[in-house]
Amino acid sequence: MYSVSFTGYRPEKMPFPNEEHPLCLALKKRLREEIEKLVK
């Protein structure tokens, strides 16, 4: 069994005003794509 953890900025420290901001959405999309590639 494998496990993974993420470290980094806390949500309130991110440079976007909210989770619907275009840059936040782009970051989430990119993270999802990279994680899905690594899981396969």
PDB file of N, CA, C and O in Angstrom:
ATOM      1  N   MET A   1       0.846  -1.171   0.000  1.00  0.00           N
ATOM      2  CA  MET A   1       0.000   0.000   0.000  1.00  0.00           C
ATOM      3  C   MET A   1       0.896   1.240   0.000  1.00  0.00           C
ATOM      4  O   MET A   1       1.941   1.267   0.651  1.00  0.00           O
ATOM      5  N   TYR A   2       0.478   2.240  -0.724  1.00  0.00           N
ATOM      6  CA  TYR A   2       1.215   3.494  -0.796  1.00  0.00           C
ATOM      7  C   TYR A   2       0.418   4.608  -0.136  1.00  0.00           C
ATOM      8  O   TYR A   2      -0.804   4.530  -0.010  1.00  0.00           O
ATOM      9  N   SER A   3       1.113   5.615   0.270  1.00  0.00           N
ATOM     10  CA  SER A   3       0.435   6.809   0.785  1.00  0.00           C
ATOM     11  C   SER A   3       1.197   8.037   0.302  1.00  0.00           C
ATOM     12  O   SER A   3       2.352   7.953  -0.116  1.00  0.00           O
ATOM     13  N   VAL A   4       0.538   9.144   0.370  1.00  0.00           N
ATOM     14  CA  VAL A   4       1.145  10.391  -0.081  1.00  0.00           C
ATOM     15  C   VAL A   4       0.654  11.523   0.811  1.00  0.00           C
ATOM     16  O   VAL A   4      -0.427  11.446   1.394  1.00  0.00           O
ATOM     17  N   SER A   5       1.445  12.553   0.908  1.00  0.00           N
ATOM     18  CA  SER A   5       1.005  13.742   1.645  1.00  0.00           C
ATOM     19  C   SER A   5       1.453  14.973   0.873  1.00  0.00           C
ATOM     20  O   SER A   5       2.390  14.929   0.076  1.00  0.00           O
ATOM     21  N   PHE A   6       0.773  16.045   1.128  1.00  0.00           N
ATOM     22  CA  PHE A   6       1.079  17.304   0.472  1.00  0.00           C
ATOM     23  C   PHE A   6       1.413  18.332   1.532  1.00  0.00           C
ATOM     24  O   PHE A   6       0.778  18.389   2.585  1.00  0.00           O
ATOM     25  N   THR A   7       2.405  19.134   1.245  1.00  0.00           N
ATOM     26  CA  THR A   7       2.744  20.233   2.139  1.00  0.00           C
ATOM     27  C   THR A   7       2.766  21.515   1.324  1.00  0.00           C
ATOM     28  O   THR A   7       2.864  21.484   0.098  1.00  0.00           O
ATOM     29  N   GLY A   8       2.677  22.595   1.990  1.00  0.00           N
ATOM     30  CA  GLY A   8       2.743  23.871   1.282  1.00  0.00           C
ATOM     31  C   GLY A   8       1.901  24.924   1.959  1.00  0.00           C
ATOM     32  O   GLY A   8       1.601  24.852   3.151  1.00  0.00           O
ATOM     33  N   TYR A   9       1.534  25.894   1.167  1.00  0.00           N
ATOM     34  CA  TYR A   9       0.763  27.024   1.676  1.00  0.00           C
ATOM     35  C   TYR A   9      -0.562  26.584   2.277  1.00  0.00           C
ATOM     36  O   TYR A   9      -1.211  25.664   1.779  1.00  0.00           O
ATOM     37  N   ARG A  10      -0.944  27.239   3.331  1.00  0.00           N
ATOM     38  CA  ARG A  10      -2.293  27.079   3.870  1.00  0.00           C
ATOM     39  C   ARG A  10      -3.227  27.842   2.948  1.00  0.00           C
ATOM     40  O   ARG A  10      -2.811  28.823   2.331  1.00  0.00           O
ATOM     41  N   PRO A  11      -4.476  27.418   2.840  1.00  0.00           N
ATOM     42  CA  PRO A  11      -5.409  28.076   1.909  1.00  0.00           C
ATOM     43  C   PRO A  11      -5.477  29.589   2.070  1.00  0.00           C
ATOM     44  O   PRO A  11      -5.557  30.312   1.077  1.00  0.00           O
ATOM     45  N   GLU A  12      -5.446  30.069   3.290  1.00  0.00           N
ATOM     46  CA  GLU A  12      -5.548  31.519   3.486  1.00  0.00           C
ATOM     47  C   GLU A  12      -4.295  32.270   3.025  1.00  0.00           C
ATOM     48  O   GLU A  12      -4.317  33.496   2.907  1.00  0.00           O
ATOM     49  N   LYS A  13      -3.215  31.550   2.767  1.00  0.00           N
ATOM     50  CA  LYS A  13      -1.974  32.179   2.296  1.00  0.00           C
ATOM     51  C   LYS A  13      -1.858  32.167   0.769  1.00  0.00           C
ATOM     52  O   LYS A  13      -0.937  32.766   0.214  1.00  0.00           O
ATOM     53  N   MET A  14      -2.772  31.499   0.098  1.00  0.00           N
ATOM     54  CA  MET A  14      -2.713  31.440  -1.362  1.00  0.00           C
ATOM     55  C   MET A  14      -3.027  32.816  -1.948  1.00  0.00           C
ATOM     56  O   MET A  14      -3.738  33.603  -1.322  1.00  0.00           O
ATOM     57  N   PRO A  15      -2.508  33.114  -3.138  1.00  0.00           N
ATOM     58  CA  PRO A  15      -2.671  34.458  -3.709  1.00  0.00           C
ATOM     59  C   PRO A  15      -3.999  34.699  -4.424  1.00  0.00           C
ATOM     60  O   PRO A  15      -4.087  35.600  -5.258  1.00  0.00           O
ATOM     61  N   PHE A  16      -5.033  33.918  -4.116  1.00  0.00           N
ATOM     62  CA  PHE A  16      -6.334  34.124  -4.747  1.00  0.00           C
ATOM     63  C   PHE A  16      -7.344  34.503  -3.672  1.00  0.00           C
ATOM     64  O   PHE A  16      -7.224  34.079  -2.523  1.00  0.00           O
ATOM     65  N   PRO A  17      -8.336  35.300  -4.046  1.00  0.00           N
ATOM     66  CA  PRO A  17      -9.333  35.713  -3.058  1.00  0.00           C
ATOM     67  C   PRO A  17     -10.293  34.588  -2.647  1.00  0.00           C
ATOM     68  O   PRO A  17     -10.837  34.613  -1.544  1.00  0.00           O
ATOM     69  N   ASN A  18     -10.503  33.594  -3.538  1.00  0.00           N
ATOM     70  CA  ASN A  18     -11.412  32.488  -3.219  1.00  0.00           C
ATOM     71  C   ASN A  18     -11.141  31.315  -4.152  1.00  0.00           C
ATOM     72  O   ASN A  18     -10.355  31.427  -5.093  1.00  0.00           O
ATOM     73  N   GLU A  19     -11.792  30.200  -3.888  1.00  0.00           N
ATOM     74  CA  GLU A  19     -11.540  28.982  -4.662  1.00  0.00           C
ATOM     75  C   GLU A  19     -12.152  28.997  -6.053  1.00  0.00           C
ATOM     76  O   GLU A  19     -11.885  28.094  -6.846  1.00  0.00           O
ATOM     77  N   GLU A  20     -12.951  29.980  -6.365  1.00  0.00           N
ATOM     78  CA  GLU A  20     -13.541  30.089  -7.705  1.00  0.00           C
ATOM     79  C   GLU A  20     -12.733  31.015  -8.615  1.00  0.00           C
ATOM     80  O   GLU A  20     -13.084  31.202  -9.780  1.00  0.00           O
ATOM     81  N   HIS A  21     -11.665  31.586  -8.094  1.00  0.00           N
ATOM     82  CA  HIS A  21     -10.805  32.472  -8.881  1.00  0.00           C
ATOM     83  C   HIS A  21     -10.176  31.655 -10.015  1.00  0.00           C
ATOM     84  O   HIS A  21      -9.792  30.506  -9.795  1.00  0.00           O
ATOM     85  N   PRO A  22     -10.065  32.219 -11.214  1.00  0.00           N
ATOM     86  CA  PRO A  22      -9.513  31.478 -12.355  1.00  0.00           C
ATOM     87  C   PRO A  22      -8.127  30.876 -12.101  1.00  0.00           C
ATOM     88  O   PRO A  22      -7.855  29.766 -12.557  1.00  0.00           O
ATOM     89  N   LEU A  23      -7.264  31.567 -11.399  1.00  0.00           N
ATOM     90  CA  LEU A  23      -5.936  31.011 -11.119  1.00  0.00           C
ATOM     91  C   LEU A  23      -6.015  29.820 -10.169  1.00  0.00           C
ATOM     92  O   LEU A  23      -5.265  28.855 -10.315  1.00  0.00           O
ATOM     93  N   CYS A  24      -6.906  29.886  -9.213  1.00  0.00           N
ATOM     94  CA  CYS A  24      -7.096  28.769  -8.289  1.00  0.00           C
ATOM     95  C   CYS A  24      -7.646  27.558  -9.035  1.00  0.00           C
ATOM     96  O   CYS A  24      -7.189  26.434  -8.827  1.00  0.00           O
ATOM     97  N   LEU A  25      -8.618  27.788  -9.893  1.00  0.00           N
ATOM     98  CA  LEU A  25      -9.191  26.691 -10.676  1.00  0.00           C
ATOM     99  C   LEU A  25      -8.138  26.068 -11.586  1.00  0.00           C
ATOM    100  O   LEU A  25      -8.103  24.849 -11.751  1.00  0.00           O
ATOM    101  N   ALA A  26      -7.283  26.894 -12.175  1.00  0.00           N
ATOM    102  CA  ALA A  26      -6.218  26.379 -13.041  1.00  0.00           C
ATOM    103  C   ALA A  26      -5.222  25.545 -12.234  1.00  0.00           C
ATOM    104  O   ALA A  26      -4.766  24.501 -12.700  1.00  0.00           O
ATOM    105  N   LEU A  27      -4.887  25.998 -11.041  1.00  0.00           N
ATOM    106  CA  LEU A  27      -3.972  25.247 -10.183  1.00  0.00           C
ATOM    107  C   LEU A  27      -4.568  23.899  -9.806  1.00  0.00           C
ATOM    108  O   LEU A  27      -3.885  22.877  -9.875  1.00  0.00           O
ATOM    109  N   LYS A  28      -5.825  23.888  -9.411  1.00  0.00           N
ATOM    110  CA  LYS A  28      -6.489  22.629  -9.049  1.00  0.00           C
ATOM    111  C   LYS A  28      -6.524  21.662 -10.224  1.00  0.00           C
ATOM    112  O   LYS A  28      -6.306  20.462 -10.054  1.00  0.00           O
ATOM    113  N   LYS A  29      -6.798  22.186 -11.411  1.00  0.00           N
ATOM    114  CA  LYS A  29      -6.847  21.340 -12.612  1.00  0.00           C
ATOM    115  C   LYS A  29      -5.475  20.724 -12.886  1.00  0.00           C
ATOM    116  O   LYS A  29      -5.366  19.531 -13.170  1.00  0.00           O
ATOM    117  N   ARG A  30      -4.441  21.542 -12.799  1.00  0.00           N
ATOM    118  CA  ARG A  30      -3.082  21.060 -13.051  1.00  0.00           C
ATOM    119  C   ARG A  30      -2.666  20.021 -12.015  1.00  0.00           C
ATOM    120  O   ARG A  30      -2.068  19.002 -12.360  1.00  0.00           O
ATOM    121  N   LEU A  31      -2.979  20.276 -10.760  1.00  0.00           N
ATOM    122  CA  LEU A  31      -2.658  19.308  -9.713  1.00  0.00           C
ATOM    123  C   LEU A  31      -3.373  17.986  -9.948  1.00  0.00           C
ATOM    124  O   LEU A  31      -2.772  16.919  -9.822  1.00  0.00           O
ATOM    125  N   ARG A  32      -4.652  18.057 -10.288  1.00  0.00           N
ATOM    126  CA  ARG A  32      -5.421  16.837 -10.555  1.00  0.00           C
ATOM    127  C   ARG A  32      -4.795  16.047 -11.705  1.00  0.00           C
ATOM    128  O   ARG A  32      -4.645  14.829 -11.613  1.00  0.00           O
ATOM    129  N   GLU A  33      -4.433  16.733 -12.780  1.00  0.00           N
ATOM    130  CA  GLU A  33      -3.837  16.061 -13.939  1.00  0.00           C
ATOM    131  C   GLU A  33      -2.528  15.373 -13.568  1.00  0.00           C
ATOM    132  O   GLU A  33      -2.291  14.231 -13.962  1.00  0.00           O
ATOM    133  N   GLU A  34      -1.686  16.058 -12.818  1.00  0.00           N
ATOM    134  CA  GLU A  34      -0.401  15.480 -12.430  1.00  0.00           C
ATOM    135  C   GLU A  34      -0.584  14.292 -11.492  1.00  0.00           C
ATOM    136  O   GLU A  34       0.095  13.276 -11.642  1.00  0.00           O
ATOM    137  N   ILE A  35      -1.485  14.408 -10.536  1.00  0.00           N
ATOM    138  CA  ILE A  35      -1.733  13.309  -9.597  1.00  0.00           C
ATOM    139  C   ILE A  35      -2.280  12.100 -10.343  1.00  0.00           C
ATOM    140  O   ILE A  35      -1.859  10.972 -10.086  1.00  0.00           O
ATOM    141  N   GLU A  36      -3.214  12.324 -11.264  1.00  0.00           N
ATOM    142  CA  GLU A  36      -3.776  11.208 -12.026  1.00  0.00           C
ATOM    143  C   GLU A  36      -2.708  10.518 -12.866  1.00  0.00           C
ATOM    144  O   GLU A  36      -2.731   9.294 -12.999  1.00  0.00           O
ATOM    145  N   LYS A  37      -1.773  11.276 -13.434  1.00  0.00           N
ATOM    146  CA  LYS A  37      -0.679  10.667 -14.204  1.00  0.00           C
ATOM    147  C   LYS A  37       0.192   9.797 -13.311  1.00  0.00           C
ATOM    148  O   LYS A  37       0.601   8.706 -13.708  1.00  0.00           O
ATOM    149  N   LEU A  38       0.473  10.277 -12.115  1.00  0.00           N
ATOM    150  CA  LEU A  38       1.350   9.542 -11.205  1.00  0.00           C
ATOM    151  C   LEU A  38       0.692   8.298 -10.631  1.00  0.00           C
ATOM    152  O   LEU A  38       1.380   7.326 -10.319  1.00  0.00           O
ATOM    153  N   VAL A  39      -0.611   8.312 -10.490  1.00  0.00           N
ATOM    154  CA  VAL A  39      -1.330   7.170  -9.935  1.00  0.00           C
ATOM    155  C   VAL A  39      -1.379   6.023 -10.938  1.00  0.00           C
ATOM    156  O   VAL A  39      -1.379   4.856 -10.546  1.00  0.00           O
ATOM    157  N   LYS A  40      -1.419   6.340 -12.205  1.00  0.00           N
ATOM    158  CA  LYS A  40      -1.539   5.289 -13.243  1.00  0.00           C
ATOM    159  C   LYS A  40      -0.321   4.431 -13.360  1.00  0.00           C
ATOM    160  O   LYS A  40      -0.286   3.518 -14.185  1.00  0.00           O
TER     161      LYS A  40
END
